[in-house]
Each structure stands twice: as structure tokens, then as C-alpha cells.
Amino acid sequence: MERMRDDRSARVRRQALKWHAGRIHPERAVTCPHAVGARASECPSGVERLLERMSDENLNVRLAALMALGGYLPGGDRRVVRAVQKALDDPKRKVRHAAARILKVPCPGCGKTWQAAPDPEAFA
């Protein structure tokens, strides 16, 4: 797995990241690749590997890391919050846009904002 994490191929690095996100997710019912973006009430040990990938040279690897980290925002880990906020300044528009959506703030590029999803109970 260590070799995959540092592979020259961005596709392999992204898959290794998704696999790792599934392994560390605190909700045992969540498995890879479904762990990417799945909400968690706590930040697990091993999140450091996801944080490392936020500086990957490849856009898709950074996006996958961002989506996985976004699930850990409710846990309140400052490293996660800072990494997602820092993604608002990413050189690539897609990363900035995804970070803004996760944080529910206006996108620094296009200005679009997102609101919280409606409560399904309200329609029951």
C-alpha cells in the first residue's frame, strides 16, 4: 500500500487515498470508496495521510483528499478545517469550487453559494 500511495500514476495515488479513507473511517459500516465524503462525528487517526495529499500535484488526487477530509469537518479537528479552508486558494477552479461547497461559503472563483440540504423529515 505504501508504494501505491507514492506511485507516479495519479490514478493509483487517488485509489490508494480512497482505500485509506475507507480503512480509517470511524463508522465501520462505511467501506471504500463510499468513505470519501461520508460524514463522521470524529476525526480518526490516520487522517494525516489525507492531509498530505492536499498538496499533491494532481488535481484529481487533491479533489479526492478534499472530499474525504470534508467528511471530518464535524469532528472539529483544526488541521482538517485549515486544510479545507486552504483549498479555497487552490490554483485549480474545481478544487476551490469543491472547498466552497463543503464549507457552504461563496466560491472565490464564481461566487456561487450552497445552502444546507433540506431536512427530509420536513417533507414527511
N, CA, C and O atoms as a GROMACS GRO file, in nm:
protein
  496
    1MET      N    1   0.081  -0.119   0.000
    1MET     CA    2   0.000   0.000   0.000
    1MET      C    3   0.085   0.127   0.000
    1MET      O    4   0.050   0.227  -0.062
    2GLU      N    5   0.198   0.121   0.070
    2GLU     CA    6   0.287   0.238   0.075
    2GLU      C    7   0.336   0.275  -0.064
    2GLU      O    8   0.345   0.393  -0.098
    3ARG      N    9   0.367   0.175  -0.145
    3ARG     CA   10   0.413   0.203  -0.280
    3ARG      C   11   0.304   0.269  -0.362
    3ARG      O   12   0.331   0.359  -0.441
    4MET      N   13   0.181   0.226  -0.344
    4MET     CA   14   0.069   0.285  -0.419
    4MET      C   15   0.051   0.432  -0.381
    4MET      O   16   0.020   0.515  -0.466
    5ARG      N   17   0.069   0.462  -0.255
    5ARG     CA   18   0.048   0.599  -0.206
    5ARG      C   19   0.145   0.697  -0.273
    5ARG      O   20   0.110   0.813  -0.296
    6ASP      N   21   0.265   0.650  -0.305
    6ASP     CA   22   0.366   0.736  -0.366
    6ASP      C   23   0.393   0.702  -0.512
    6ASP      O   24   0.496   0.740  -0.566
    7ASP      N   25   0.301   0.631  -0.576
    7ASP     CA   26   0.318   0.590  -0.715
    7ASP      C   27   0.326   0.711  -0.808
    7ASP      O   28   0.273   0.818  -0.776
    8ARG      N   29   0.392   0.694  -0.921
    8ARG     CA   30   0.400   0.803  -1.020
    8ARG      C   31   0.265   0.831  -1.083
    8ARG      O   32   0.239   0.944  -1.126
    9SER      N   33   0.179   0.732  -1.090
    9SER     CA   34   0.049   0.747  -1.153
    9SER      C   35  -0.050   0.814  -1.056
    9SER      O   36  -0.072   0.765  -0.945
   10ALA      N   37  -0.109   0.923  -1.100
   10ALA     CA   38  -0.207   0.992  -1.018
   10ALA      C   39  -0.329   0.904  -0.993
   10ALA      O   40  -0.390   0.910  -0.886
   11ARG      N   41  -0.364   0.824  -1.089
   11ARG     CA   42  -0.479   0.734  -1.074
   11ARG      C   43  -0.455   0.634  -0.960
   11ARG      O   44  -0.546   0.606  -0.882
   12VAL      N   45  -0.334   0.581  -0.952
   12VAL     CA   46  -0.301   0.486  -0.846
   12VAL      C   47  -0.300   0.558  -0.711
   12VAL      O   48  -0.351   0.505  -0.612
   13ARG      N   49  -0.243   0.678  -0.707
   13ARG     CA   50  -0.242   0.755  -0.581
   13ARG      C   51  -0.383   0.786  -0.534
   13ARG      O   52  -0.412   0.778  -0.414
   14ARG      N   53  -0.471   0.821  -0.628
   14ARG     CA   54  -0.609   0.852  -0.591
   14ARG      C   55  -0.680   0.728  -0.536
   14ARG      O   56  -0.752   0.738  -0.437
   15GLN      N   57  -0.660   0.613  -0.599
   15GLN     CA   58  -0.722   0.490  -0.550
   15GLN      C   59  -0.667   0.452  -0.412
   15GLN      O   60  -0.742   0.406  -0.326
   16ALA      N   61  -0.537   0.472  -0.392
   16ALA     CA   62  -0.477   0.443  -0.260
   16ALA      C   63  -0.537   0.535  -0.154
   16ALA      O   64  -0.562   0.491  -0.042
   17LEU      N   65  -0.560   0.659  -0.189
   17LEU     CA   66  -0.621   0.754  -0.097
   17LEU      C   67  -0.763   0.711  -0.061
   17LEU      O   68  -0.801   0.714   0.056
   18LYS      N   69  -0.841   0.672  -0.159
   18LYS     CA   70  -0.978   0.627  -0.133
   18LYS      C   71  -0.979   0.501  -0.048
   18LYS      O   72  -1.062   0.487   0.042
   19TRP      N   73  -0.888   0.410  -0.075
   19TRP     CA   74  -0.879   0.288   0.005
   19TRP      C   75  -0.847   0.324   0.149
   19TRP      O   76  -0.909   0.271   0.242
   20HIS      N   77  -0.750   0.413   0.168
   20HIS     CA   78  -0.711   0.454   0.302
   20HIS      C   79  -0.828   0.523   0.374
   20HIS      O   80  -0.851   0.498   0.492
   21ALA      N   81  -0.900   0.609   0.303
   21ALA     CA   82  -1.015   0.678   0.363
   21ALA      C   83  -1.118   0.576   0.413
   21ALA      O   84  -1.178   0.596   0.519
   22GLY      N   85  -1.138   0.470   0.340
   22GLY     CA   86  -1.231   0.366   0.382
   22GLY      C   87  -1.182   0.288   0.503
   22GLY      O   88  -1.260   0.248   0.589
   23ARG      N   89  -1.051   0.267   0.510
   23ARG     CA   90  -0.995   0.192   0.622
   23ARG      C   91  -0.999   0.268   0.754
   23ARG      O   92  -1.020   0.208   0.859
   24ILE      N   93  -0.980   0.399   0.748
   24ILE     CA   94  -0.972   0.475   0.874
   24ILE      C   95  -1.106   0.531   0.919
   24ILE      O   96  -1.117   0.583   1.030
   25HIS      N   97  -1.209   0.522   0.835
   25HIS     CA   98  -1.336   0.584   0.870
   25HIS      C   99  -1.392   0.523   0.999
   25HIS      O  100  -1.398   0.401   1.012
   26PRO      N  101  -1.433   0.608   1.095
   26PRO     CA  102  -1.479   0.557   1.224
   26PRO      C  103  -1.611   0.479   1.217
   26PRO      O  104  -1.639   0.399   1.306
   27GLU      N  105  -1.689   0.499   1.115
   27GLU     CA  106  -1.814   0.424   1.100
   27GLU      C  107  -1.781   0.295   1.028
   27GLU      O  108  -1.758   0.297   0.907
   28ARG      N  109  -1.780   0.187   1.096
   28ARG     CA  110  -1.736   0.059   1.039
   28ARG      C  111  -1.822   0.013   0.922
   28ARG      O  112  -1.776  -0.067   0.841
   29ALA      N  113  -1.944   0.062   0.911
   29ALA     CA  114  -2.031   0.021   0.801
   29ALA      C  115  -1.989   0.086   0.670
   29ALA      O  116  -2.033   0.046   0.563
   30VAL      N  117  -1.903   0.187   0.678
   30VAL     CA  118  -1.861   0.258   0.559
   30VAL      C  119  -1.735   0.192   0.505
   30VAL      O  120  -1.638   0.172   0.577
   31THR      N  121  -1.739   0.157   0.377
   31THR     CA  122  -1.621   0.097   0.315
   31THR      C  123  -1.584   0.175   0.190
   31THR      O  124  -1.665   0.247   0.133
   32CYS      N  125  -1.462   0.159   0.150
   32CYS     CA  126  -1.411   0.228   0.032
   32CYS      C  127  -1.486   0.182  -0.090
   32CYS      O  128  -1.520   0.064  -0.096
   33PRO      N  129  -1.516   0.264  -0.188
   33PRO     CA  130  -1.487   0.406  -0.198
   33PRO      C  131  -1.594   0.494  -0.136
   33PRO      O  132  -1.590   0.616  -0.150
   34HIS      N  133  -1.690   0.435  -0.068
   34HIS     CA  134  -1.802   0.511  -0.012
   34HIS      C  135  -1.759   0.601   0.102
   34HIS      O  136  -1.833   0.694   0.138
   35ALA      N  137  -1.643   0.578   0.161
   35ALA     CA  138  -1.598   0.661   0.272
   35ALA      C  139  -1.563   0.801   0.227
   35ALA      O  140  -1.566   0.894   0.308
   36VAL      N  141  -1.531   0.818   0.102
   36VAL     CA  142  -1.493   0.950   0.055
   36VAL      C  143  -1.615   1.041   0.063
   36VAL      O  144  -1.713   1.024  -0.010
   37GLY      N  145  -1.608   1.136   0.151
   37GLY     CA  146  -1.716   1.232   0.170
   37GLY      C  147  -1.820   1.191   0.273
   37GLY      O  148  -1.906   1.271   0.308
   38ALA      N  149  -1.814   1.067   0.325
   38ALA     CA  150  -1.910   1.023   0.425
   38ALA      C  151  -1.886   1.098   0.556
   38ALA      O  152  -1.772   1.110   0.600
   39ARG      N  153  -1.991   1.148   0.617
   39ARG     CA  154  -1.981   1.225   0.740
   39ARG      C  155  -1.939   1.137   0.856
   39ARG      O  156  -1.980   1.021   0.868
   40ALA      N  157  -1.857   1.194   0.942
   40ALA     CA  158  -1.812   1.125   1.062
   40ALA      C  159  -1.813   1.224   1.177
   40ALA      O  160  -1.782   1.342   1.159
   41SER      N  161  -1.847   1.176   1.295
   41SER     CA  162  -1.856   1.265   1.410
   41SER      C  163  -1.721   1.284   1.478
   41SER      O  164  -1.707   1.368   1.566
   42GLU      N  165  -1.622   1.208   1.436
   42GLU     CA  166  -1.489   1.223   1.493
   42GLU      C  167  -1.385   1.211   1.383
   42GLU      O  168  -1.411   1.156   1.276
   43CYS      N  169  -1.269   1.262   1.411
   43CYS     CA  170  -1.160   1.258   1.315
   43CYS      C  171  -1.069   1.141   1.353
   43CYS      O  172  -1.012   1.142   1.463
   44PRO      N  173  -1.053   1.042   1.267
   44PRO     CA  174  -0.976   0.923   1.303
   44PRO      C  175  -0.826   0.944   1.296
   44PRO      O  176  -0.777   1.037   1.231
   45SER      N  177  -0.754   0.856   1.363
   45SER     CA  178  -0.609   0.856   1.344
   45SER      C  179  -0.584   0.808   1.202
   45SER      O  180  -0.660   0.727   1.150
   46GLY      N  181  -0.481   0.856   1.141
   46GLY     CA  182  -0.453   0.823   1.002
   46GLY      C  183  -0.499   0.929   0.905
   46GLY      O  184  -0.476   0.918   0.785
   47VAL      N  185  -0.564   1.033   0.956
   47VAL     CA  186  -0.611   1.142   0.870
   47VAL      C  187  -0.492   1.220   0.812
   47VAL      O  188  -0.507   1.293   0.714
   48GLU      N  189  -0.376   1.204   0.874
   48GLU     CA  190  -0.256   1.274   0.827
   48GLU      C  191  -0.226   1.241   0.681
   48GLU      O  192  -0.182   1.328   0.605
   49ARG      N  193  -0.248   1.117   0.642
   49ARG     CA  194  -0.222   1.078   0.503
   49ARG      C  195  -0.313   1.151   0.406
   49ARG      O  196  -0.273   1.185   0.295
   50LEU      N  197  -0.436   1.176   0.448
   50LEU     CA  198  -0.528   1.252   0.364
   50LEU      C  199  -0.482   1.398   0.356
   50LEU      O  200  -0.488   1.460   0.250
   51LEU      N  201  -0.437   1.451   0.468
   51LEU     CA  202  -0.388   1.589   0.471
   51LEU      C  203  -0.266   1.607   0.380
   51LEU      O  204  -0.252   1.709   0.313
   52GLU      N  205  -0.179   1.507   0.379
   52GLU     CA  206  -0.060   1.512   0.292
   52GLU      C  207  -0.099   1.526   0.145
   52GLU      O  208  -0.032   1.595   0.069
   53ARG      N  209  -0.207   1.459   0.106
   53ARG     CA  210  -0.246   1.458  -0.035
   53ARG      C  211  -0.310   1.589  -0.080
   53ARG      O  212  -0.335   1.606  -0.200
   54MET      N  213  -0.338   1.680   0.011
   54MET     CA  214  -0.393   1.810  -0.027
   54MET      C  215  -0.291   1.892  -0.104
   54MET      O  216  -0.326   1.991  -0.168
   55SER      N  217  -0.165   1.852  -0.099
   55SER     CA  218  -0.062   1.924  -0.175
   55SER      C  219  -0.013   1.842  -0.294
   55SER      O  220   0.091   1.874  -0.352
   56ASP      N  221  -0.084   1.737  -0.331
   56ASP     CA  222  -0.046   1.654  -0.445
   56ASP      C  223  -0.047   1.739  -0.572
   56ASP      O  224  -0.125   1.833  -0.585
   57GLU      N  225   0.040   1.706  -0.665
   57GLU     CA  226   0.049   1.781  -0.790
   57GLU      C  227  -0.072   1.761  -0.881
   57GLU      O  228  -0.099   1.844  -0.968
   58ASN      N  229  -0.144   1.652  -0.860
   58ASN     CA  230  -0.257   1.619  -0.948
   58ASN      C  231  -0.389   1.669  -0.891
   58ASN      O  232  -0.420   1.649  -0.774
   59LEU      N  233  -0.466   1.734  -0.976
   59LEU     CA  234  -0.596   1.788  -0.940
   59LEU      C  235  -0.690   1.682  -0.883
   59LEU      O  236  -0.754   1.705  -0.780
   60ASN      N  237  -0.700   1.567  -0.947
   60ASN     CA  238  -0.794   1.463  -0.905
   60ASN      C  239  -0.756   1.401  -0.770
   60ASN      O  240  -0.844   1.361  -0.694
   61VAL      N  241  -0.628   1.393  -0.742
   61VAL     CA  242  -0.584   1.343  -0.612
   61VAL      C  243  -0.621   1.444  -0.504
   61VAL      O  244  -0.671   1.407  -0.398
   62ARG      N  245  -0.597   1.572  -0.531
   62ARG     CA  246  -0.634   1.677  -0.434
   62ARG      C  247  -0.785   1.679  -0.412
   62ARG      O  248  -0.831   1.695  -0.298
   63LEU      N  249  -0.862   1.662  -0.518
   63LEU     CA  250  -1.007   1.659  -0.504
   63LEU      C  251  -1.054   1.541  -0.418
   63LEU      O  252  -1.141   1.557  -0.332
   64ALA      N  253  -0.997   1.425  -0.440
   64ALA     CA  254  -1.034   1.307  -0.360
   64ALA      C  255  -0.997   1.328  -0.213
   64ALA      O  256  -1.074   1.291  -0.125
   65ALA      N  257  -0.881   1.387  -0.188
   65ALA     CA  258  -0.841   1.415  -0.050
   65ALA      C  259  -0.936   1.516   0.013
   65ALA      O  260  -0.975   1.501   0.129
   66LEU      N  261  -0.972   1.618  -0.062
   66LEU     CA  262  -1.064   1.721  -0.013
   66LEU      C  263  -1.200   1.661   0.021
   66LEU      O  264  -1.256   1.693   0.126
   67MET      N  265  -1.252   1.576  -0.065
   67MET     CA  266  -1.382   1.515  -0.041
   67MET      C  267  -1.378   1.426   0.084
   67MET      O  268  -1.472   1.425   0.164
   68ALA      N  269  -1.270   1.352   0.100
   68ALA     CA  270  -1.258   1.267   0.219
   68ALA      C  271  -1.247   1.353   0.345
   68ALA      O  272  -1.312   1.324   0.445
   69LEU      N  273  -1.166   1.458   0.339
   69LEU     CA  274  -1.150   1.545   0.456
   69LEU      C  275  -1.278   1.620   0.490
   69LEU      O  276  -1.306   1.646   0.607
   70GLY      N  277  -1.356   1.654   0.389
   70GLY     CA  278  -1.482   1.724   0.413
   70GLY      C  279  -1.575   1.647   0.505
   70GLY      O  280  -1.654   1.708   0.577
   71GLY      N  281  -1.567   1.517   0.503
   71GLY     CA  282  -1.648   1.435   0.591
   71GLY      C  283  -1.610   1.446   0.737
   71GLY      O  284  -1.689   1.413   0.825
   72TYR      N  285  -1.488   1.493   0.762
   72TYR     CA  286  -1.439   1.502   0.900
   72TYR      C  287  -1.454   1.641   0.960
   72TYR      O  288  -1.412   1.663   1.074
   73LEU      N  289  -1.511   1.735   0.888
   73LEU     CA  290  -1.532   1.870   0.943
   73LEU      C  291  -1.614   1.868   1.072
   73LEU      O  292  -1.581   1.942   1.164
   74PRO      N  293  -1.721   1.786   1.081
   74PRO     CA  294  -1.798   1.786   1.206
   74PRO      C  295  -1.716   1.744   1.328
   74PRO      O  296  -1.753   1.775   1.441
   75GLY      N  297  -1.605   1.674   1.306
   75GLY     CA  298  -1.519   1.631   1.417
   75GLY      C  299  -1.444   1.745   1.482
   75GLY      O  300  -1.397   1.732   1.595
   76GLY      N  301  -1.432   1.858   1.411
   76GLY     CA  302  -1.370   1.977   1.469
   76GLY      C  303  -1.219   1.978   1.473
   76GLY      O  304  -1.161   2.064   1.539
   77ASP      N  305  -1.153   1.887   1.404
   77ASP     CA  306  -1.006   1.886   1.402
   77ASP      C  307  -0.957   2.010   1.328
   77ASP      O  308  -0.993   2.031   1.212
   78ARG      N  309  -0.876   2.089   1.393
   78ARG     CA  310  -0.828   2.215   1.332
   78ARG      C  311  -0.747   2.193   1.205
   78ARG      O  312  -0.753   2.273   1.112
   79ARG      N  313  -0.671   2.083   1.201
   79ARG     CA  314  -0.592   2.054   1.081
   79ARG      C  315  -0.682   2.034   0.960
   79ARG      O  316  -0.651   2.078   0.850
   80VAL      N  317  -0.794   1.966   0.981
   80VAL     CA  318  -0.888   1.939   0.874
   80VAL      C  319  -0.954   2.068   0.829
   80VAL      O  320  -0.965   2.096   0.710
   81VAL      N  321  -0.999   2.147   0.925
   81VAL     CA  322  -1.064   2.275   0.894
   81VAL      C  323  -0.969   2.365   0.816
   81VAL      O  324  -1.008   2.424   0.715
   82ARG      N  325  -0.844   2.375   0.860
   82ARG     CA  326  -0.746   2.459   0.790
   82ARG      C  327  -0.719   2.408   0.650
   82ARG      O  328  -0.709   2.488   0.556
   83ALA      N  329  -0.708   2.276   0.633
   83ALA     CA  330  -0.680   2.220   0.500
   83ALA      C  331  -0.794   2.248   0.403
   83ALA      O  332  -0.770   2.282   0.288
   84VAL      N  333  -0.918   2.235   0.450
   84VAL     CA  334  -1.032   2.262   0.362
   84VAL      C  335  -1.040   2.411   0.331
   84VAL      O  336  -1.070   2.449   0.218
   85GLN      N  337  -1.015   2.495   0.430
   85GLN     CA  338  -1.015   2.639   0.406
   85GLN      C  339  -0.903   2.681   0.311
   85GLN      O  340  -0.922   2.768   0.226
   86LYS      N  341  -0.787   2.619   0.325
   86LYS     CA  342  -0.674   2.649   0.237
   86LYS      C  343  -0.705   2.612   0.092
   86LYS      O  344  -0.654   2.674  -0.001
   87ALA      N  345  -0.789   2.509   0.074
   87ALA     CA  346  -0.826   2.466  -0.061
   87ALA      C  347  -0.904   2.575  -0.136
   87ALA      O  348  -0.914   2.570  -0.259
   88LEU      N  349  -0.958   2.671  -0.064
   88LEU     CA  350  -1.026   2.784  -0.129
   88LEU      C  351  -0.928   2.867  -0.212
   88LEU      O  352  -0.970   2.944  -0.299
   89ASP      N  353  -0.798   2.852  -0.186
   89ASP     CA  354  -0.694   2.925  -0.259
   89ASP      C  355  -0.619   2.837  -0.358
   89ASP      O  356  -0.516   2.878  -0.412
   90ASP      N  357  -0.669   2.717  -0.383
   90ASP     CA  358  -0.602   2.625  -0.474
   90ASP      C  359  -0.593   2.687  -0.614
   90ASP      O  360  -0.682   2.762  -0.654
   91PRO      N  361  -0.487   2.658  -0.688
   91PRO     CA  362  -0.474   2.712  -0.824
   91PRO      C  363  -0.582   2.661  -0.922
   91PRO      O  364  -0.608   2.725  -1.023
   92LYS      N  365  -0.642   2.548  -0.892
   92LYS     CA  366  -0.743   2.491  -0.982
   92LYS      C  367  -0.884   2.526  -0.936
   92LYS      O  368  -0.918   2.513  -0.818
   93ARG      N  369  -0.965   2.570  -1.030
   93ARG     CA  370  -1.102   2.613  -1.003
   93ARG      C  371  -1.186   2.502  -0.941
   93ARG      O  372  -1.263   2.527  -0.849
   94LYS      N  373  -1.172   2.380  -0.990
   94LYS     CA  374  -1.252   2.269  -0.938
   94LYS      C  375  -1.229   2.246  -0.789
   94LYS      O  376  -1.322   2.217  -0.715
   95VAL      N  377  -1.105   2.258  -0.748
   95VAL     CA  378  -1.073   2.237  -0.606
   95VAL      C  379  -1.133   2.351  -0.523
   95VAL      O  380  -1.193   2.326  -0.418
   96ARG      N  381  -1.117   2.475  -0.569
   96ARG     CA  382  -1.175   2.589  -0.496
   96ARG      C  383  -1.326   2.575  -0.487
   96ARG      O  384  -1.386   2.600  -0.382
   97HIS      N  385  -1.388   2.535  -0.596
   97HIS     CA  386  -1.533   2.520  -0.602
   97HIS      C  387  -1.579   2.411  -0.503
   97HIS      O  388  -1.677   2.430  -0.431
   98ALA      N  389  -1.510   2.299  -0.501
   98ALA     CA  390  -1.546   2.190  -0.409
   98ALA      C  391  -1.528   2.232  -0.264
   98ALA      O  392  -1.611   2.200  -0.179
   99ALA      N  393  -1.420   2.303  -0.235
   99ALA     CA  394  -1.397   2.350  -0.097
   99ALA      C  395  -1.507   2.446  -0.054
   99ALA      O  396  -1.555   2.437   0.059
  100ALA      N  397  -1.547   2.535  -0.141
  100ALA     CA  398  -1.655   2.629  -0.109
  100ALA      C  399  -1.785   2.554  -0.083
  100ALA      O  400  -1.862   2.589   0.006
  101ARG      N  401  -1.809   2.453  -0.162
  101ARG     CA  402  -1.932   2.375  -0.144
  101ARG      C  403  -1.931   2.301  -0.011
  101ARG      O  404  -2.032   2.297   0.059
  102ILE      N  405  -1.817   2.242   0.024
  102ILE     CA  406  -1.805   2.171   0.151
  102ILE      C  407  -1.825   2.267   0.269
  102ILE      O  408  -1.893   2.234   0.366
  103LEU      N  409  -1.764   2.386   0.258
  103LEU     CA  410  -1.774   2.484   0.367
  103LEU      C  411  -1.903   2.564   0.364
  103LEU      O  412  -1.935   2.636   0.459
  104LYS      N  413  -1.978   2.551   0.254
  104LYS     CA  414  -2.102   2.627   0.234
  104LYS      C  415  -2.076   2.778   0.241
  104LYS      O  416  -2.148   2.852   0.309
  105VAL      N  417  -1.972   2.819   0.170
  105VAL     CA  418  -1.938   2.961   0.157
  105VAL      C  419  -1.937   2.996   0.009
  105VAL      O  420  -1.931   2.906  -0.075
  106PRO      N  421  -1.941   3.124  -0.026
  106PRO     CA  422  -1.934   3.159  -0.167
  106PRO      C  423  -1.802   3.114  -0.229
  106PRO      O  424  -1.695   3.127  -0.169
  107CYS      N  425  -1.811   3.061  -0.349
  107CYS     CA  426  -1.692   3.019  -0.421
  107CYS      C  427  -1.609   3.141  -0.455
  107CYS      O  428  -1.663   3.238  -0.509
  108PRO      N  429  -1.480   3.140  -0.426
  108PRO     CA  430  -1.397   3.258  -0.457
  108PRO      C  431  -1.383   3.282  -0.607
  108PRO      O  432  -1.348   3.393  -0.648
  109GLY      N  433  -1.409   3.181  -0.687
  109GLY     CA  434  -1.397   3.197  -0.831
  109GLY      C  435  -1.523   3.248  -0.898
  109GLY      O  436  -1.520   3.346  -0.973
  110CYS      N  437  -1.636   3.182  -0.870
  110CYS     CA  438  -1.760   3.215  -0.942
  110CYS      C  439  -1.864   3.283  -0.854
  110CYS      O  440  -1.961   3.338  -0.905
  111GLY      N  441  -1.846   3.280  -0.723
  111GLY     CA  442  -1.939   3.345  -0.633
  111GLY      C  443  -2.060   3.262  -0.594
  111GLY      O  444  -2.141   3.306  -0.513
  112LYS      N  445  -2.074   3.141  -0.652
  112LYS     CA  446  -2.189   3.057  -0.620
  112LYS      C  447  -2.186   3.018  -0.472
  112LYS      O  448  -2.079   2.996  -0.415
  113THR      N  449  -2.303   3.011  -0.411
  113THR     CA  450  -2.313   2.967  -0.272
  113THR      C  451  -2.402   2.844  -0.263
  113THR      O  452  -2.485   2.820  -0.351
  114TRP      N  453  -2.385   2.768  -0.157
  114TRP     CA  454  -2.465   2.649  -0.133
  114TRP      C  455  -2.532   2.662   0.001
  114TRP      O  456  -2.479   2.720   0.095
  115GLN      N  457  -2.650   2.607   0.007
  115GLN     CA  458  -2.724   2.606   0.132
  115GLN      C  459  -2.729   2.463   0.181
  115GLN      O  460  -2.706   2.368   0.106
  116ALA      N  461  -2.759   2.449   0.307
  116ALA     CA  462  -2.771   2.315   0.363
  116ALA      C  463  -2.884   2.241   0.292
  116ALA      O  464  -2.984   2.301   0.252
  117ALA      N  465  -2.868   2.112   0.277
  117ALA     CA  466  -2.973   2.030   0.214
  117ALA      C  467  -3.099   2.036   0.298
  117ALA      O  468  -3.090   2.042   0.421
  118PRO      N  469  -3.216   2.034   0.236
  118PRO     CA  470  -3.340   2.035   0.314
  118PRO      C  471  -3.353   1.911   0.400
  118PRO      O  472  -3.306   1.803   0.363
  119ASP      N  473  -3.416   1.928   0.513
  119ASP     CA  474  -3.438   1.817   0.605
  119ASP      C  475  -3.546   1.726   0.547
  119ASP      O  476  -3.658   1.772   0.523
  120PRO      N  477  -3.514   1.596   0.523
  120PRO     CA  478  -3.615   1.506   0.465
  120PRO      C  479  -3.737   1.490   0.555
  120PRO      O  480  -3.847   1.462   0.506
  121GLU      N  481  -3.720   1.508   0.685
  121GLU     CA  482  -3.831   1.497   0.779
  121GLU      C  483  -3.936   1.606   0.755
  121GLU      O  484  -4.054   1.587   0.786
  122ALA      N  485  -3.893   1.718   0.700
  122ALA     CA  486  -3.986   1.828   0.675
  122ALA      C  487  -4.089   1.791   0.568
  122ALA      O  488  -4.196   1.851   0.562
  123PHE      N  489  -4.057   1.694   0.485
  123PHE     CA  490  -4.148   1.655   0.377
  123PHE      C  491  -4.229   1.530   0.410
  123PHE      O  492  -4.309   1.484   0.329
  124ALA      N  493  -4.206   1.476   0.529
  124ALA     CA  494  -4.276   1.351   0.566
  124ALA      C  495  -4.419   1.375   0.608
  124ALA      O  496  -4.490   1.280   0.642
   0.00000   0.00000   0.00000
